[in-house]
Amino acid sequence: CGKPGGLVRRRGTAPRGLTEAEVLRQFEVLERLTLPSLRDQDDPSFRLILLTSARMPQAGKDHLMWLLNHYLPGRSHVEYARPMIPGRVFRRYMQGIGHGEAPVVQTQVLEGDAFGRRFVQKLREHAIESWAATPESGGTFMSFKRGLNLRLERRKPVGLEVITAPVTPFGLSLVARPSGRYNPALIN
């Protein structure tokens, strides 16, 4: 499937709108970095919930669906939402899926994120330990202190660099019941 044309609507100027080149760059990073890293996980038992604008033109929606069906067939879902706080959209989604009181792991995947092959497996191991230690807490946030940073020059990807930063939340995740109030995108 080729890159979609007409991704940005030309009606007026949106205050925080993206240019077509920026949208295409986001699709390229998603296709070349994020989705392959998720596809190649040693532990494939996860589901990607992707939040994007309901205003995305149909060509973009079609291309996004093609990418997800190509890289994560049967393991992804797109939430098209009006502009609002992302955490509220995800909370509404999680509360609606009905996993009962069993805890789930929610991880915030930001633009340009990619994950090592054992990320889901390690995250699951830490989540099980964390929930077993404090099930009454309502939830536990976790992150990793080491990750890779996408290096950009003139807004184009040129490489990856290893970053170790104890205060940077690489793979920010929450172990909690789906009915809970919080998620990685809505902490307050």
N, C-alpha and C positions, 0 to 999 in steps of 0.2 A: 504494500500500500504506500503510495507516495505521500509527500507532505501536502496537507490540505491548503488550499488557497482561500482567501477571504475570511481569515480568522478574526479579524477585528472589524466590528461594525463601524461604518463611517458617519453614523448619525451623531452630530454634535461632538463635544469633547467631554469625556468622562474625567472627573478629577484625578482618579488614580488609574486610569486606563493604561493598557500596554499597547505598544506598537506591534504591528504584525511581525516584525523581525524579532522582538522580544518574546512573543508567543511561540514562534518557531524555535527559538533557542531553548525555551522551556521544554518543548516537545523533544528536542534533540537530547537534552540532559536526561529527561525521563527515559527515553528510548535507549540511550547508549550507556547510562550509568545506573540509575535507580532500579528500573525493572529487571535488567539482567542480574543484578545483585540479589534481588528478591527471588527470581526464578531459580537461581542456583543454590538456594539454601539447602543444607544437609537435612534439615527438618522442615518439610513442606507443609506442615499442619498449621497454617495461619491463613488469614483472609485480609486482603488489602481493601480498605474503605477509603476511597479518594474523594475529597471534597473539592468541588470547582464551581464556578459561577453558572447560574441558570441562564445567564445572558450569553454564554458561549455560543457562537454561531453553529449551525448544524454540521458544517464541514469539520469543525474542531471536535464536536461530540462524536462524529463518525470515526475520525482518526483516533481519538482517545479509546473508543471501544475496540477498534481494531488492535491497537497496541496491547490493551489489557487482555483481550482474547488470545493474542499471540504469545505473550509472555506469561500470563497467569490464568490460563483457561479454567473457569469454574472456581477461581479463588480470589475474585475481585468484584467490587461493586462501586459504582459512582453515585455520589450524592450531589445532585445539581441543586444549589441553594441560592436564594436571594442574598444580597449583601447583608450579613449579620455576623455576630461573633462566632468564629468557627467552633469554639468549644461548645456552644449551645446547640449547634447543628449535630455535632457528634454525640452529645449527651442524649438528645432526642432520638438519634439513631440507635444508640446502645440500649436505651431504656425500652425501645420498641422491638428489639430482636428476641427478647424473652428467654434468656439463658437461666432463669430462676436465680437462685442465690449462689450458684457456683461462681468462683472468681474467674475473671478473664484478664488477659494482659493487653493493655492498649498502649501502642507506641506511636509517638508523633514522628512522622516522616516528613521532613521539610524538603523544599526544592533543592536538588543537588545532593541529597543524601544517598549513600550507598552502604551496603552492609557486607561484612565478611561472611563466608560460607556457614560459619557456626553461630551466627548472631541469634537466630531464633532458638536454637538448642540451648545456648548459654542463658539467654533471657528466660526461657522456660525453667531451667534449673534454678536460677536465682529467684524467680517468682514463686516456685513451689516452696523453697526454703523460707522466703519472706512471709508468705501467707500462713504457713504452718506455725511460724513464731508469733505472729500477731493477727489472728483472724478477726478479732474484735475491733481492730483499729479502724476498719472501714476502708482501708486501702494504704498502699505503700508506694511511694515514688522511687524509681531507680533510674540510674543513668550510668554510662561508662566514661571513664576519664581519658581513654585513648580512642582516637578516631582518625579519619582521613579528611582532609580539607581540599575541596576542589579549588585549584588555583586558576584565577582568571587574569587575562591580560587583554585590555581593550574590550572587556565584556565577553571574551571568548575563552572557553576552557583550554588550558594548556598543560595541565598535569594535576597530580595528586601529591599532597604532602602529609606525612604523619604528624599528628598533633597530640601532645599529652598536656591536658589542661584539667586539673581536678575540679575547676568551677564551671566548665563548659558541659552542658548536659547532652553529650552524644547519646543518641538512642533513648531520649527521655521517655520513660514508660511508667505506667501505673498498673498495679495489680489491685483489682477491686471488683466488687459485684457490678454487673452491668446497670443495675438499678441505682447505683451510687450517684452522688451529686457531681463529682469531679471527673475530669479526664485530663490527659496531658496538655490539651489546648485550653482548658478552663480550670485553673488552679484556685482562683479566688471564689 
